[in-house]
Amino acid sequence: MSEWEEARRKEYHKVKEIEKTIKSYNYSDKAHAHSTNDKILEFLLNRLRESKKIVFDIIDIAYSQQKDFVVRVMEKIRDDMDILIDKIKTTHFDWLGLPENLISRIIEHDLDMIKLVTRIDNDTEWIREKVLETKRESSRLFDREEQKALQNRIHILSDEVNELSDIFIERAEIFNLDVENLVGDIALREL
């Protein structure tokens, strides 16, 4: 059984969940790995770009409402998204073949990234709706509970963007490991 088949068997439910979003999800050989990686990255880029557009809307609306906190934090989130988008576009992945345990980690990271980028998209939509709601109801004061809920969701969004960036970097490092030297280093340490 190949390394991919073993990892797929071990992580069957995760692979099935990923396949709902990424068709032909497969790391069995170099061609399939590159194709799968391209699909994952394209999905991430598309969702992040959509979320970034919403972030721009939020900044514009909050600026017109003089909500300095929202503007300031959302600008930082936008900058973090820009950095992540650039990382995704410029990171090079080598496929030298990976052992089953590393393929399993790639599967976990792929699933985590898909879930996170979906949550980011949902959170940006929620924040935009909250900010728009306050614009429509301009005569009503934005009470403390609503303000706290908005601030909490903005902080969660910021954390999610940072977490997605961390997972992406770790995934890139796994892909670019020199597996032959890694296996040799492990063997030397065992001596």
C-alpha positions in Angstrom: 0.0 0.0 0.0 1.4 3.4 -0.9 2.0 6.2 1.6 -0.9 8.1 0.2 -3.3 5.1 0.4 -2.2 4.4 4.0 -2.7 8.1 5.0 -6.1 8.2 3.2 -7.2 5.1 5.0 -6.1 6.5 8.3 -7.6 9.9 7.7 -10.7 8.7 5.8 -13.3 10.9 7.4 -11.1 14.0 7.0 -10.4 13.2 3.3 -14.1 12.8 2.7 -14.9 16.1 4.3 -12.2 17.8 2.2 -13.5 16.2 -1.0 -16.8 18.0 -0.4 -14.9 21.2 -1.3 -11.9 20.0 -3.3 -12.7 17.5 -6.0 -10.1 14.8 -6.9 -8.2 15.4 -3.6 -5.1 13.2 -4.0 -1.4 13.2 -3.0 -0.5 9.8 -4.5 2.2 11.1 -6.8 3.8 14.4 -8.0 1.2 15.3 -10.7 -1.8 14.6 -8.4 -0.1 16.4 -5.5 0.5 19.5 -7.6 -3.0 19.5 -8.9 -4.5 19.0 -5.4 -2.2 21.7 -4.0 -3.2 24.1 -6.7 -6.9 23.5 -6.0 -6.4 24.1 -2.2 -4.5 27.3 -2.8 -7.1 28.6 -5.4 -9.9 27.9 -2.9 -8.1 29.7 -0.2 -7.3 32.7 -2.4 -10.8 33.0 -3.7 -12.3 32.9 -0.2 -9.8 35.3 1.2 -10.3 37.8 -1.7 -14.1 37.7 -1.1 -13.6 38.2 2.6 -11.2 41.1 1.9 -13.8 42.8 -0.2 -16.2 42.6 2.7 -13.5 44.0 5.0 -13.2 47.0 2.7 -16.9 47.5 2.9 -16.8 47.3 6.7 -14.0 49.9 6.9 -15.9 52.3 4.6 -19.1 52.0 6.6 -17.4 52.2 10.0 -15.4 55.2 8.8 -18.6 57.0 7.8 -20.0 56.2 11.3 -16.8 57.4 13.0 -16.2 54.0 14.6 -12.5 54.4 15.0 -11.9 51.1 16.8 -13.6 49.2 14.1 -11.7 51.0 11.3 -8.4 50.6 13.1 -8.7 46.9 13.8 -10.3 46.0 10.4 -7.4 47.8 8.6 -5.0 45.6 10.5 -7.0 42.5 9.6 -7.0 43.7 5.9 -3.2 44.1 6.1 -2.9 40.6 7.6 -5.1 39.2 4.8 -2.9 40.9 2.2 0.2 39.4 3.7 -1.4 35.9 3.8 -2.6 36.2 0.2 0.9 37.2 -0.9 2.3 34.2 1.0 -0.1 31.9 -0.7 0.7 33.3 -4.1 4.5 33.2 -3.7 5.1 30.0 -1.7 6.7 27.2 -3.7 5.9 23.6 -2.9 8.2 20.7 -3.8 6.8 17.2 -3.9 9.5 14.7 -3.2 7.1 12.2 -1.7 6.3 12.2 1.9 5.9 9.4 4.5 2.4 8.5 5.6 2.6 10.5 8.9 3.5 13.7 7.1 0.8 13.2 4.5 -1.6 12.7 7.4 -0.4 16.1 8.8 -1.0 17.7 5.3 -4.5 16.3 5.3 -5.2 17.7 8.8 -3.8 21.1 7.7 -5.8 21.2 4.5 -9.0 20.5 6.4 -8.2 23.1 9.1 -7.5 25.7 6.4 -10.7 25.0 4.6 -12.7 25.3 7.8 -10.9 28.4 8.9 -11.2 30.3 5.6 -15.0 29.4 5.7 -15.3 30.8 9.3 -13.4 33.9 8.2 -15.8 34.4 5.4 -18.8 33.9 7.7 -17.4 36.3 10.4 -16.7 39.1 7.9 -20.3 38.7 6.7 -21.6 38.9 10.3 -19.5 41.9 11.1 -20.6 43.7 8.0 -24.3 43.0 8.8 -23.8 44.3 12.4 -22.1 47.5 11.1 -24.8 48.0 8.5 -27.5 47.4 11.1 -26.1 50.3 13.2 -26.0 52.5 10.0 -29.7 51.8 9.3 -30.7 52.4 12.9 -28.6 55.6 13.3 -31.1 57.2 15.6 -30.7 54.3 18.1 -27.7 54.2 20.2 -25.3 51.3 19.7 -25.6 49.7 23.1 -22.7 48.2 25.1 -23.9 44.6 24.5 -23.9 45.1 20.7 -20.6 46.9 20.9 -19.0 44.1 22.9 -20.4 41.4 20.6 -19.0 43.3 17.6 -15.6 43.7 19.3 -15.5 40.1 20.3 -16.2 38.9 16.7 -13.6 41.3 15.3 -11.0 39.8 17.7 -12.1 36.3 16.7 -11.7 37.2 13.1 -8.2 38.6 13.7 -7.2 35.4 15.5 -8.6 33.2 12.7 -6.6 35.1 10.1 -3.4 34.7 12.1 -4.2 31.0 12.8 -4.8 30.4 9.1 -1.4 32.0 8.3 0.3 29.9 10.9 -1.2 26.7 9.6 -0.4 27.6 6.0 3.3 28.3 7.0 3.5 24.9 8.8 2.0 23.1 5.8 4.5 24.8 3.5 7.3 23.7 5.7 6.1 20.1 5.6 6.0 20.1 1.8 9.4 21.6 1.6 11.1 19.2 4.0 14.1 17.3 2.7 12.6 14.0 3.6 15.7 11.9 2.7 17.9 14.1 5.0 15.2 14.1 7.6 15.1 10.3 7.6 18.9 10.2 7.7 19.0 12.7 10.6 16.5 10.6 12.6 18.6 7.5 11.9 21.7 9.2 13.1 20.0 10.4 16.3 18.9 6.9 17.1 22.5 5.6 16.9 
